[in-house]
Amino acid sequence: MNLTLSSKDCCWLSVRPKIDIFILVVVGVVFLNSLLWIFSLPFNGAPDEYDHYRLAAFIADHGRIPVLAQDQDFYFSSIATHFPVTPKLIAYHEQNAHTLKNTFLYELKPVYMMWPCGPYLGFGLAMAIGKAFAGVPLFYFGRFFSALCAVLIVFFAYDISRKLRPQDLLFQKLTTLFVAFLPQFTFLSAYINPDIVTTLVATIIFRLWFYAVDTRGSVRSAAALGVALGLGILSKISGYSVIVASLLFLLFSLPREKRLRFFVVLGAFGVLTSGWFFVRNFFLYHDVFGYAAYTNRLQQFLAQAPAFLVQHDVFSFLNQAGYRWSFSYLVYFCYSSFWGVFGWMTIPLPSVFYFVGGGLLGVGMVGAIVGCWQKKINFPAHMFWSFLAAIALQIASIIFYVGMIKYQPQGRYLYPSIIALAAVVSLGLLTLPARGSQKRSVVLAVSFFMIGLNIFSFLYCHALRYFLAFA
């Protein structure tokens, strides 16, 4: 059975539409919206921004990645959201255990350096450039880099939608606006975090799927995709599902006679791009991942740390309060924080917005699957099922990420596959109406909801005095 994409399926091969005013306006609004959040959000007013900043600032100052034994202070820290941890504060929270759901009191952890460090190299470069502008706090330049990543993600989302359905302007606009005005996406674009960089790399990988098929597995496309996959390996592990989905897509989409050469070139450039990090770890720690060295250093740190701090880390507090993750809570929190949960994951939106958003996602997914199964939609079949596979792998990776590594469930871990989800949902929403006027009404209604929700999210955070709480 030949599963190679046909020229009929590859409707994007000969279509290269010009950039229109729509995307220019959208990316301009996205950038301005990011700036609004950037200058309104206090430093460390978002999850772990201080840790991300410290690591990026170290790279900007020293021009290298920290070494565990040599730069221990950059690996382990006693942190709170904005206040020092003291025995008096711990006693207060022991007497008020119900507040623990909204408080990250203390945590012993590495400053993300035992994970692949690709995103921090970008933030470090941005901060190094920022040193030329005296008087401007460096963290703003890290945030500007996040905003730039968001702009590029939206641009590639639009470009991918054009490749999928070149003549369908409604589909292109709906897919682009869904990504551009998702509130949690805007929040990610306003502070220093590796998730926004990982999402950009994943989106570039999706874009290169088309390049590989367009050129029928050329060496140049293999090299480009190999570099992108290598960058994906150096990014946050929540993006690894896109790498797996890419390999599956390429396996079934490329001409059989070119697969071997393509994967050899792909692997070579992937290793050249990412291999240095693991070789470095091996020579420094005798462990390609560095995890054993980190565990040993953590034990030494715990042996020397004050007892009251060791006994009251964040996980001990949560366990004492009987506050454990359940499967239902994991699903709810991942879903709600996909749309928008702000601050240190402490400010959810009113529930009605989550119900409306869930309806859009549910109707869109069902409409797309039924329409594709009944062959009622003009969409490359292999691309569609590959997008669904990417979404499924992304969800599976969250279960692993949270269940095995014991991280807090967060919806932003879905974002590496955000373009696949946006495309499938938009396709499904536009499949249900029969007439063109009805389709336009759907686009207007969904666009109004997304833009309105984005504006409301910003105003809602202010109304709850969130920014003052972190000032």
PyMOL commands that set and color helices and strands:
alter all, ss='L'
color gray80, all
select helices_A, chain A and resi 21-40+49-62+72-74+87-95+97-102+118-130+138-164+169-180+183-188+194-214+219-233+237-253+256-285+291-304+307-310+314-320+327-339+351-373+381-403+411-431+436-463+466-470
alter helices_A, ss='H'
color red, helices_A
select strands_A, chain A and resi 341-342+347-348
alter strands_A, ss='S'
color yellow, strands_A
deselect
rebuild
show_as cartoon
